[in-house]
Amino acid sequence: MKFLLGLLIVFEILDGVLTHILVRDGLAREGNPFLMPLVGETNFLIIKVVGVLLAALILWDIYQRWPRVALATTGFFVTVYAAIVLWNASFFLA
């Protein structure tokens, strides 16, 4: 579980950094309408980091009570964010 949470944190932060760069350079736009106004500001990356750390703490708490649920949920989100990071990274190759 610790490994999955570490991956989730890394992928979320990579997503934030890549999105920040892509939006700044005009190559992409933020898909989350709640975060769209914040992209390009320092607050965007702070919100991403704080959000993923909070999510990791909540998932760890769930893991203590329902390990299978937490593992499945964390695995799902790691997969989603890995795909998002790969998608964002693909813009640098185009």
KELOBA-617655 format. One line per 3 residues: their letters; for each residue z, y, x of N, C-alpha, C. Coordinates in nm, 2 decimals, always signed. Each point is the difference from the previous one (the first is absolute). Example, Ala and Ser with C-alpha at 12.3 -4.5 7.8 and 13.67 -1.06 7.14 Angstrom:
// KELOBA-617655
as) +0.78 -0.57 +1.32 +0.00 +0.12 -0.09 +0.00 +0.12 +0.09  -0.07 +0.11 -0.04 +0.00 +0.11 +0.09 +0.08 +0.11 -0.08 .
//
This chain:
// KELOBA-617655
mkf) +0.00 -0.12 +0.08 +0.00 +0.12 -0.08 +0.00 +0.13 +0.09  +0.08 -0.01 +0.11 +0.00 +0.12 +0.08 -0.14 +0.03 +0.06  -0.07 -0.11 +0.04 -0.13 +0.02 +0.05 -0.10 +0.06 -0.10 .
llg) +0.01 -0.05 -0.13 -0.08 +0.06 -0.10 +0.03 +0.15 -0.03  +0.13 +0.03 +0.00 +0.04 +0.14 -0.02 -0.05 +0.09 +0.11  +0.01 -0.06 +0.12 -0.05 +0.08 +0.12 -0.15 +0.03 -0.01 .
lli) -0.08 -0.11 -0.05 -0.14 +0.02 -0.02 -0.03 +0.10 -0.11  +0.08 +0.00 -0.11 -0.02 +0.09 -0.10 +0.02 +0.15 +0.04  +0.11 +0.02 +0.08 +0.03 +0.13 +0.06 -0.12 +0.05 +0.09 .
vfe) -0.04 -0.09 +0.08 -0.11 +0.04 +0.10 -0.13 +0.03 -0.08  -0.04 -0.08 -0.09 -0.12 +0.02 -0.08 +0.01 +0.13 -0.08  +0.11 +0.02 -0.06 +0.02 +0.13 -0.08 -0.01 +0.12 +0.08 .
ild) +0.06 +0.00 +0.12 -0.01 +0.11 +0.09 -0.14 +0.02 +0.05  -0.07 -0.11 +0.04 -0.14 +0.00 +0.04 -0.09 +0.06 -0.11  +0.03 -0.04 -0.12 -0.07 +0.05 -0.12 +0.01 +0.15 +0.00 .
gvl) +0.13 +0.05 +0.01 +0.02 +0.14 +0.00 -0.07 +0.08 +0.11  +0.01 -0.05 +0.12 -0.07 +0.07 +0.11 -0.15 +0.00 -0.01  -0.05 -0.12 -0.03 -0.15 -0.01 -0.02 -0.05 +0.09 -0.12 .
thi) +0.07 +0.00 -0.11 -0.03 +0.08 -0.11 +0.00 +0.15 +0.04  +0.11 +0.04 +0.07 +0.01 +0.14 +0.04 -0.12 +0.04 +0.09  -0.04 -0.08 +0.09 -0.11 +0.03 +0.09 -0.13 +0.00 -0.08 .
lvr) -0.02 -0.10 -0.08 -0.13 +0.00 -0.08 -0.02 +0.11 -0.09  +0.11 +0.04 -0.07 -0.01 +0.11 -0.09 -0.01 +0.13 +0.07  +0.07 +0.02 +0.11 -0.01 +0.12 +0.09 -0.14 +0.02 +0.05 .
dgl) -0.07 -0.11 +0.03 -0.14 +0.00 +0.06 -0.10 +0.00 -0.11  +0.04 -0.01 -0.13 -0.10 +0.01 -0.11 -0.07 -0.14 -0.02  +0.05 -0.11 +0.05 -0.07 -0.12 -0.01 +0.05 -0.09 -0.12 .
are) +0.11 +0.04 -0.06 +0.05 -0.07 -0.11 +0.10 +0.09 -0.08  +0.05 -0.06 -0.11 +0.10 +0.08 -0.08 +0.11 -0.10 -0.04  +0.11 +0.06 -0.03 +0.12 -0.08 -0.04 -0.02 -0.06 -0.14 .
gnp) +0.02 -0.13 -0.01 -0.02 -0.06 -0.13 +0.12 +0.01 -0.10  +0.11 +0.03 +0.05 +0.12 +0.02 -0.08 +0.01 +0.14 -0.05  -0.01 +0.03 -0.13 +0.00 +0.13 -0.05 +0.13 +0.08 +0.02 .
flm) +0.11 -0.08 +0.02 +0.13 +0.07 +0.02 +0.01 +0.05 +0.14  -0.07 -0.07 +0.10 +0.01 +0.04 +0.14 -0.12 +0.09 +0.04  -0.10 +0.01 -0.08 -0.12 +0.08 +0.03 +0.03 +0.14 +0.05 .
plv) +0.09 +0.07 -0.07 +0.02 +0.14 +0.04 +0.08 +0.01 +0.13  +0.06 -0.11 +0.04 +0.08 +0.00 +0.13 -0.07 -0.04 +0.12  -0.12 -0.06 -0.02 -0.07 -0.05 +0.12 -0.04 +0.12 +0.09 .
get) +0.02 -0.02 +0.13 -0.03 +0.11 +0.09 +0.12 +0.08 +0.04  +0.11 -0.02 -0.07 +0.13 +0.06 +0.03 +0.09 -0.10 +0.07  +0.09 +0.06 +0.08 +0.10 -0.09 +0.06 +0.08 -0.07 -0.10 .
nfl) +0.03 +0.06 -0.12 +0.08 -0.07 -0.10 -0.07 -0.13 -0.05  -0.13 -0.01 +0.01 -0.07 -0.12 -0.04 +0.05 -0.12 +0.08  +0.00 +0.01 +0.13 +0.04 -0.11 +0.09 +0.15 -0.03 -0.02 .
iik) +0.08 +0.11 -0.02 +0.15 -0.02 -0.02 +0.02 -0.08 -0.13  -0.07 +0.04 -0.10 +0.01 -0.07 -0.13 -0.04 -0.15 +0.01  -0.11 -0.03 +0.08 -0.04 -0.13 +0.02 +0.10 -0.09 +0.07 .
vvg) +0.06 +0.06 +0.11 +0.10 -0.07 +0.08 +0.13 -0.02 -0.08  +0.05 +0.10 -0.07 +0.12 -0.02 -0.08 -0.02 -0.09 -0.11  -0.12 +0.01 -0.06 -0.03 -0.09 -0.12 +0.00 -0.15 +0.05 .
vll) -0.07 -0.03 +0.11 +0.00 -0.14 +0.04 +0.13 -0.05 +0.05  +0.08 +0.08 +0.06 +0.13 -0.04 +0.04 +0.09 -0.03 -0.12  -0.01 +0.08 -0.10 +0.08 -0.02 -0.12 -0.05 -0.13 -0.07 .
aal) -0.13 -0.02 +0.00 -0.06 -0.12 -0.06 +0.05 -0.12 +0.07  +0.01 +0.00 +0.14 +0.04 -0.11 +0.08 +0.15 -0.03 -0.03  +0.08 +0.11 -0.01 +0.14 -0.03 -0.03 +0.02 -0.06 -0.14 .
ilw) -0.08 +0.04 -0.10 +0.01 -0.06 -0.13 -0.05 -0.14 +0.00  -0.11 -0.03 +0.07 -0.04 -0.14 +0.02 +0.09 -0.09 +0.07  +0.07 +0.06 +0.10 +0.11 -0.08 +0.07 +0.11 -0.03 -0.09 .
diy) +0.04 +0.09 -0.09 +0.11 -0.02 -0.09 -0.04 -0.11 -0.10  -0.13 +0.01 -0.05 -0.05 -0.11 -0.09 +0.00 -0.13 +0.07  -0.03 +0.00 +0.13 -0.01 -0.13 +0.07 +0.14 -0.06 +0.01 .
qrw) +0.11 +0.07 +0.00 +0.13 -0.05 +0.01 +0.03 -0.08 -0.13  -0.05 +0.04 -0.11 +0.02 -0.07 -0.13 -0.10 -0.10 -0.04  -0.13 +0.04 +0.01 -0.11 -0.08 -0.04 -0.10 -0.01 +0.12 .
prv) +0.02 -0.08 +0.10 -0.09 +0.00 +0.12 -0.14 -0.03 -0.03  -0.03 -0.09 -0.09 -0.14 -0.04 -0.03 -0.07 +0.12 -0.07  +0.06 +0.07 -0.09 -0.06 +0.11 -0.06 -0.03 +0.11 +0.10 .
ala) +0.10 +0.03 +0.09 -0.02 +0.10 +0.10 -0.11 -0.04 +0.10  +0.00 -0.12 +0.04 -0.11 -0.04 +0.10 -0.14 +0.01 -0.06  -0.01 -0.04 -0.13 -0.13 +0.00 -0.07 -0.04 +0.15 -0.01 .
ttg) +0.09 +0.08 -0.05 -0.03 +0.14 -0.02 -0.04 +0.07 +0.13  +0.08 -0.02 +0.10 -0.02 +0.06 +0.14 -0.14 -0.05 +0.05  -0.02 -0.13 -0.01 -0.13 -0.05 +0.05 -0.12 +0.06 -0.07 .
ffv) +0.02 +0.02 -0.13 -0.11 +0.06 -0.08 -0.03 +0.15 +0.05  +0.11 +0.07 +0.02 -0.02 +0.14 +0.05 -0.05 +0.01 +0.14  +0.04 -0.09 +0.08 -0.05 -0.01 +0.14 -0.15 -0.02 +0.00 .
tvy) -0.04 -0.09 -0.09 -0.15 -0.03 -0.01 -0.07 +0.12 -0.05  +0.05 +0.07 -0.10 -0.06 +0.12 -0.06 -0.02 +0.10 +0.11  +0.11 +0.03 +0.07 +0.00 +0.11 +0.10 -0.08 -0.04 +0.12 .
aai) -0.01 -0.13 +0.04 -0.09 -0.04 +0.10 -0.14 +0.03 -0.04  -0.04 -0.03 -0.12 -0.13 +0.03 -0.05 -0.03 +0.15 +0.00  +0.09 +0.08 -0.04 -0.01 +0.14 +0.00 -0.03 +0.06 +0.14 .
vlw) +0.08 -0.05 +0.09 -0.01 +0.04 +0.14 -0.14 -0.04 +0.06  -0.04 -0.12 -0.03 -0.13 -0.04 +0.04 -0.11 +0.08 -0.06  +0.01 +0.03 -0.13 -0.09 +0.09 -0.06 -0.01 +0.14 +0.06 .
nas) +0.12 +0.06 +0.03 +0.00 +0.13 +0.06 -0.05 -0.01 +0.14  +0.03 -0.10 +0.08 -0.05 -0.01 +0.13 -0.15 -0.02 +0.01  -0.06 -0.06 -0.11 -0.14 -0.02 +0.00 -0.08 +0.13 +0.00 .
ffl) +0.06 +0.11 -0.05 -0.06 +0.13 +0.00 -0.03 +0.05 +0.14  +0.09 -0.04 +0.10 -0.02 +0.04 +0.14 -0.12 -0.07 +0.06  -0.04 -0.12 -0.05 -0.11 -0.08 +0.05 -0.13 +0.04 -0.05 .
a) +0.00 +0.08 -0.11 -0.13 +0.03 -0.07 -0.06 +0.12 +0.07 .
//
